[in-house]
Amino acid sequence: MEDRKIRVAITHGDTNGIGYEVIFKTFAEPTMLELCTPIIYGSPKVAAYHRNALGIQANFTIINKVEDAVDGKVNLLTAFDEDVKVDMGMPTKEAGMAALKALDRAMEGFAGGGYDVLVTAPINKNDIQGEGFHFCGHTEYIEEKVGEGQKALMILAGRQLRVALVTTHLPIKDIAQAITKEAIVEKCTIFNKALKRDFNVSAPRIAVLSLNPHAGDGGVIGTEEETVIKPAIEELSDAGIDVFGPFAADGFFGHGTYTAFDGVLAMYHDQGLAPFKTIVGDEGVNITAGLPIVRTSPDHGTAYEIAGKGVADEASFRQAVYDAIDIFRNRINYDEPLQDPLKKLYHERRDDSEKVRFAVPKQKPKAPAAE
């Protein structure tokens, strides 16, 4: 792919959190502007308030249209004109609505082809709820807005570990019912393609975790492993996906078994994210796979307790920018050979003195029928 400046759209998130701080700190490094062109969807007044409160140098160019973004500058696109009261460290509906307005404007920008990738600063899932947002988080909202019917998959990625989730933001009491063979097959299929297309893994090995303690102990502690998870693994294997399990989560992470796999499919949020955050630390990134848009976010929340104090660590946000750019490039490299259909292969044979040409279509061998 020809080198060029990649346009990175950034939503400012909850305006009472650490969004602007980690954004400004990330792009304080001059090399970041050599790598990409940032376009912050937010509010110039709120941005200036945070800059002054933090006492940091953070210059930005105000634009009104994504097309006006300037390379070599931190561009701040005015996502809305209304004034927003900033209460550092406080959850408020006003801050939630400011986050939503930036998100909505960013979705419009993507639909118009105004940028290449999206990085979202953290939101408060409660305060953002209202007219226009009835979702559990960014992932579900973005799937609805720009998914074009495709299904999203939440992946947490770090250097040592990649974890995807079958269920995301569900109460514990609802998880077992949501774990179906169809859901596991769907999510693992998306995961397998994402590992190839987004992460450049040629032949992914995926581990599937169990739902119950000790993988159900043969049905003593639960039957989902035998009735749901194993049949899903068999179906995925028959489809040519290298998938293994189910593994009991405690021993799988405790004994370091995860190091033998390119990805881990967890059944629910905390089963995957608790060990992920322990192992990966501050540089984990939340990635939305399976959709036309490339979207990443830092693996932390609004961090109200430190908002405005200037002590927020921008490592995860910076890594989210890096990962978004890498995924964008990987998708181009993966898709490029598939743009044009392969030419038919022609073989020759001689029938007496006559040369006969015939086409041999390239077919994938059929899987053996199940017994």
Secondary structure, DSSP 4 states (H G I P E B T S, - for coil): ----PEEEEEE---TTTTHHHHHHHHTTSHHHHHHEEEEEEE-HHHHHHHHHHHT-----EEESSGGG--TTS-EEEE---S-----TT---HHHHHHHHHHHHHHHHHHHTT--SEEEE----TTTT-BTTB-SSSHHHHHHHHH-TTPPPEEEEE-SS-EEEESS-S--HHHHHHH--HHHHHHHHHHHHHHHHHTT--SS-EEEEE-SSGGGGGGGTS-SHIIIIIHHHHHHHHHTT-EEEEEE-HHHHHHTTGGGG-SEEEESSHHHHHHHHHHHHGGG-EEEEESSSSEEEEESS---GGGTTTT----HHHHHHHHHHHHHHHHHHHHHGGGSSPPPPEEEEEEETTEEEEEEE---PPPPPPP-
